[in-house]
Amino acid sequence: MRVIINADDFGYDLDTAQATIECFRRGILTSATLMANMPATSEAVAFARANPQFSFGVHLTYSCTTMERPLCDPSTLLSLAGGNGYFLPSNRLRLAALLGRVSVAEIARETSAQLAFMRDQGVPISHVDSHSHLHKFGPFLQALRQVLPDFGIQRLRCVQNVYTRSPLS
């Protein structure tokens, strides 16, 4: 059995990038998912290109917790981005996805932009997942089914939180 230890948010900021790199160097990680268009994306990309022995995916970003912005023009992503140019908060996108109010075409366009960016930076993409795990929702899965084959990506990291006791108790 092969165990894969993956770190999300690679490139989110300099502290996160440096901590992720240190974990790779200490043998703790085997994989990481890189974020496009973040303050330390260039550091994460440089490490990924220089270390092909590890597995790297794309941490697709569709929501904003602090400073996440799309690669596409935000004015063309009306169901994903606000007037301020940033993505909408994840809770708002989750509800919109459940209500069928998120455009699959917009998700597909932004997904393609993020994947193309990483590919063009020379990062071999082994898999994808998403910031705030939005890829578990219908419109996001639909878009991924459309886009991933175009990039030869066959792996989608499925995430399930496992608690030994209730996180709300």
C-alpha positions as MATLAB code, in Angstrom:
seq = 'MRVIINADDFGYDLDTAQATIECFRRGILTSATLMANMPATSEAVAFARANPQFSFGVHLTYSCTTMERPLCDPSTLLSLAGGNGYFLPSNRLRLAALLGRVSVAEIARETSAQLAFMRDQGVPISHVDSHSHLHKFGPFLQALRQVLPDFGIQRLRCVQNVYTRSPLS';
ca = [
       0.000    0.000    0.000;
       1.264    3.487   -0.876;
       0.462    6.331    1.507;
       0.313    9.830    0.047;
       0.653   12.801    2.372;
      -0.556   15.927    0.571;
      -0.321   19.584    1.579;
      -2.874   22.057    0.285;
      -2.466   25.801   -0.217;
       1.103   25.585   -1.569;
       1.816   29.168   -2.626;
      -0.852   30.783   -0.456;
       1.746   33.008    1.232;
       5.479   32.905    1.939;
       5.105   31.253    5.372;
       2.939   28.479    3.929;
       5.301   27.930    0.991;
       8.378   27.772    3.224;
       6.682   25.400    5.678;
       5.566   23.138    2.837;
       9.078   23.076    1.356;
      10.535   22.256    4.775;
       8.067   19.372    5.155;
       9.141   17.997    1.764;
      12.809   18.294    2.732;
      12.210   16.444    6.011;
      10.423   13.608    4.215;
       7.006   14.350    5.700;
       5.226   15.117    2.413;
       4.972   13.237   -0.850;
       2.587   15.619   -2.598;
       1.246   19.182   -2.598;
      -1.369   21.157   -4.454;
      -0.309   24.573   -5.727;
      -2.489   27.664   -5.817;
      -2.343   29.991   -8.807;
      -2.381   33.759   -8.430;
      -1.277   33.916   -4.797;
       1.580   35.831   -3.127;
       3.994   32.856   -3.036;
       2.899   31.010   -6.175;
       6.283   31.671   -7.799;
       8.140   30.042   -4.860;
       5.874   27.004   -4.988;
       6.243   26.703   -8.764;
      10.043   26.967   -8.562;
      10.166   24.192   -5.957;
       7.805   21.962   -7.963;
       9.848   22.364  -11.154;
      13.093   21.602   -9.309;
      11.691   18.522   -7.521;
       9.992   16.195  -10.010;
      10.401   13.271   -7.593;
       7.340   14.589   -5.756;
       3.741   14.755   -6.943;
       2.160   18.149   -7.552;
      -1.421   19.027   -8.225;
      -3.430   22.200   -8.562;
      -5.451   23.487   -5.627;
      -8.184   25.049   -7.745;
      -9.353   28.284   -6.220;
     -12.914   29.522   -6.627;
     -13.557   31.178   -3.259;
     -12.053   33.915   -1.149;
     -11.036   33.614    2.479;
      -8.568   36.516    2.437;
      -7.098   37.565   -0.908;
      -7.992   34.974   -3.549;
      -8.572   36.427   -7.012;
      -9.402   34.716  -10.291;
      -7.024   34.504  -13.216;
      -9.896   35.290  -15.582;
     -11.336   38.776  -15.732;
     -13.607   38.922  -12.644;
     -16.252   40.826  -14.615;
     -16.750   37.654  -16.710;
     -17.287   35.479  -13.616;
     -20.516   36.935  -12.267;
     -21.455   33.854  -10.244;
     -17.957   33.395   -8.756;
     -16.535   36.882   -8.178;
     -17.720   40.048   -6.520;
     -17.482   43.615   -7.740;
     -14.248   44.011   -5.776;
     -12.442   41.589   -8.116;
     -12.070   38.828   -5.522;
     -13.807   35.486   -5.445;
     -16.950   35.236   -3.322;
     -16.719   33.669    0.167;
     -16.886   29.862    0.188;
     -20.093   29.639    2.239;
     -21.860   31.875   -0.246;
     -20.605   29.731   -3.150;
     -21.643   26.509   -1.406;
     -25.192   27.779   -1.015;
     -25.267   29.082   -4.593;
     -24.008   25.701   -5.836;
     -26.714   23.855   -3.904;
     -29.336   26.199   -5.351;
     -28.014   25.820   -8.913;
     -26.890   29.445   -9.095;
     -23.262   28.933  -10.081;
     -22.351   28.912  -13.754;
     -20.688   25.700  -14.884;
     -19.265   27.591  -17.873;
     -17.638   30.175  -15.579;
     -16.175   27.442  -13.365;
     -14.844   25.633  -16.439;
     -13.270   28.823  -17.814;
     -11.508   29.658  -14.523;
     -10.446   26.021  -14.060;
      -8.902   26.009  -17.524;
      -7.059   29.255  -16.785;
      -5.590   27.922  -13.534;
      -4.556   24.588  -15.055;
      -3.052   26.259  -18.129;
      -1.117   28.650  -15.895;
       0.469   25.786  -13.938;
       1.151   23.739  -17.066;
       2.743   26.761  -18.757;
       4.925   27.301  -15.667;
       6.328   23.800  -16.177;
       4.563   22.109  -13.274;
       3.610   18.498  -14.086;
       0.045   18.192  -12.780;
      -0.749   14.841  -11.175;
      -4.153   15.701   -9.696;
      -6.499   18.478   -8.629;
      -8.572   19.404   -5.621;
     -10.064   22.706   -4.572;
      -9.823   25.411   -1.982;
     -12.629   24.975    0.577;
     -13.380   21.609   -1.079;
     -15.866   23.200   -3.483;
     -15.157   20.443   -6.005;
     -17.529   18.239   -3.992;
     -20.500   20.304   -5.226;
     -22.409   19.498   -8.428;
     -21.610   22.498  -10.658;
     -17.906   22.258   -9.815;
     -17.833   18.508  -10.538;
     -19.620   19.133  -13.831;
     -17.015   21.691  -14.855;
     -14.163   19.400  -13.837;
     -15.615   16.557  -15.914;
     -15.528   18.911  -18.909;
     -12.070   20.414  -18.367;
      -9.801   17.774  -16.830;
      -9.655   15.509  -19.918;
      -8.374   18.476  -21.976;
      -5.352   18.595  -19.659;
      -4.882   14.823  -19.391;
      -5.699   14.889  -15.676;
      -7.336   11.732  -14.363;
      -7.083   12.195  -10.608;
      -9.342   14.265   -8.391;
      -8.415   14.171   -4.716;
     -11.522   13.317   -2.742;
     -11.592   14.787    0.703;
     -13.553   13.664    3.680;
     -13.005   15.005    7.148;
     -12.769   12.212    9.706;
     -13.271   13.063   13.354;
     -12.691   10.806   16.334;
     -15.242   12.942   18.174;
     -17.683   15.536   17.045;
     -15.989   18.844   16.167;
     -18.988   20.700   17.586;
     -18.997   19.155   21.056;
];
